[in-house]
């Protein structure tokens, strides 16, 4: 197996490693329904893919005129999401293979996500990824969520890696923008196909327009190895 040199890999979680968006949609839909908003659709949910739960709820308070406190909405949504996530969260098979390839090559890895620490822990434990992905950063732990670079820079700091040596895997435009702002390379695997032409994705070093259907573990590993060989 070819070496990846000093490369470290940072994964987004939701929509990248796991298909958790259906659970987030359902948790958010139930929270909004309790606040009297009963017509929230999947198409509307897609607008918030890649944005942290807390920031999404802040936007909803303004958009829908919600009167409940932000911390109350966040607590309710996280509780509902955790119930759904613990019951069922699907790991993308090729992403799992990619994690295993990187682990076999002793490549440092981290997860940097807009989800809460509790949600990240529950998903990684429930999917069996926790033993491989031990460095985790939640947007709740930094000043600003994506598209700000904070979560990725903190992940690099915890890995002891220079940002220029890090490669981010992302499914959402705000995450791709955050990777660029952090000075990191990015493999973009769009969750929402219609967003593949977003300007943030145009700056990705590798854009897989077909999303998860186009991603393969071996091709991603070979791409990283070729980049390491040139550096």
N, C-alpha and C positions, 0 to 999 in steps of 0.2 A: 504494500500500500504506500502510495506516494505521500511524502510529508507535507504538512500545511505550514511549516515554518512557525512564525510567531502568531499566526492567525488565531483569533478568538471569535466565537460565534454567539450572537445574541438573538434570541427568539422572542418575537411577540407571541402571545399566548392565544388569544381569542381570534378565531378565523385563520390562524396561521398553523399552530400546532394542533389545535382542536377546533371542532365545529361547534362552538358554544353559542353562536348567535341566536339559534332558535330558542335556547333557554333564556338569553337576555331579552329577546323580544317578548316572550311570555311573561317574564317577571315584570318588565316595564309595562306591558299591557294591563296586567292585574293591578299594579300600583296606580296607573292612570284611571282605571275603571273605578277604583275606590274613591277617586277624587272627582268623579262625574264625567270623565272623558272616556266615552265608550266606542269611539270610532277610529282608534289607533290601528294602523295597518302595517303590514310588513314593508311596503314601499316607503312609508314614513320612517320606519325603524332603520332602513338602510342609510338614511341621511346621517345617522349617528355612529355608524360603524367606524371604529378606530378612535373614538372619543371616550374618555374615561366616564364611568358611571356617574361620578359626582358632577362633572361638567355637563353631562347630558341632562341630568335632573335640574340643574340650574337653568339650562336653556328651556326645559319644559315648564318650569315655574313661570318664566316670562311669557312663553308662547301661549300657554293654556290658562294663564292667570290663576295658577294654583296658590292656595293660601296656606297650605301646610308648610311647616319649617323644612328647610333643606335637609337638616340632619335626620328628621323624622322620615322623609321620603327615601333618603339613602339607606337608613336602617331597614325599612320595609322592603325595599327593592333587593338589597343584598340578602336578606333572609329568604325571600322567595326564590332568588336565583340559586342560593346554596342548596335549597331543598331539591330543585330541579337538577342542578349539576351533580349532586351526590347520587341521584337516581340514575342518571344517564348522561355521559359526555363522550362523544365520539372523537378518537384520535385519528388524524389522517394517517393511513398506513405508511405512505412514503416518507412522511415527516418522522414517524417513529423509527423507520429504517435509517434515516439521515442522522438522527440522534445517536443511534447505535454505531454507525460508521465513524462519527466524530469521537465518540467515547473510546472506540477501539484504537483510534489514532492519538488518544490523550489530548484532544483539542479542548481548551477551556471553553465552557459554555455557561450561558446565563439566560434567564427569562426576564424580560422587561415589559410590564403590562399595565394597562389602565385599570385593571380589575383590583379589587381590594385584596390585601394580604390573605384574608381568610378564604376568599374565592380561589386564589391562585393555589394555595396550599391544598384545598379540597380537590381541585382538579388534578393536580400533579400526583397526589396520593392515590386518588381513585383510578387514575389511568396507568399507574405503575411507572410514571416518568420521574417521580420524586428522587429516586436513587441516582439518576443520571443528571438531573438539573437541580443542583443544590444551591446555586447562587440565584437569588430571586429579588427583583425590585418591583414594587408597586408604585403607581403614580401617587398613591396616598402618602408615600414617604418622601416625596420631593416637592419643590415649590410649584412646579408647573407640569401639567400633563402634556401629551403629544398634541400639537406638532412642535412644542418646545422640546429641546434635546435632553432635558434633565434626566429622564429615566435611563436613557442609553448611556449617558456620561457617568451616572452613578453605577450602572452595571459594569462598565469598563473599569471604574475605580476599584470596585470590589474584586474584580478579576485580576487586578494589577496589570491591565493591558492599556497600551496607548490607543486612543480613538482611531488613529489611522490603521491600526492592525486589526480592528474589529469589523466584522461583517454582520449586518442585521438582516433578518428575515421578517418581512412584513406583508400584511394583506391589505392594508388600508392606506389611503393617501396621507392622512395626518402622520402616520408612523413613518412612511417613506420620507416625508418632509423633515421629521425629527431626526432620522438617520443622517440625512444630508446636512442638517444644521449641526449635528455632532461631529461632522468630519469623518463619517464612517461609510464604508461601502454598503450597498443594499441589494439584496435579492428580493424583488417585489413579486408577490403571488396574489394578484387581486382577488378579493372575496366577491366583490360586486363587479361583474364583467363590464357593466356600463361605465365604471369609473376608471377603466384601464387607460383612458386618454387624459386623465387628470395631470396637470403640470407637474405635480410632485412625483408621479410615477415616471415621467420623462427623464428625471434626474437619476433614476435607479441605474445601478451598474449592470443588472440583469433583470429584465422585465419579462415575466412569463404571462402573456396576455390570457392564456387559457386557464390561469389559476391553478388550483390543485390538480386538475385533470392533466395539466402539462408538466407538473413538477415530478421529478424522479430523484431519489436519493443519490444514486450513482452519478447522474449528470451534474447535480449540484456539487457533489464532492469533487468531481473532476474539474469543474469550473474554479473552485477554490484552490485546488492544487496547481492548476495552470497559472493562476494569479500569483500564488506564492513563489512559483518557479521564476516568474518574471521579475519579482521584486528583489 
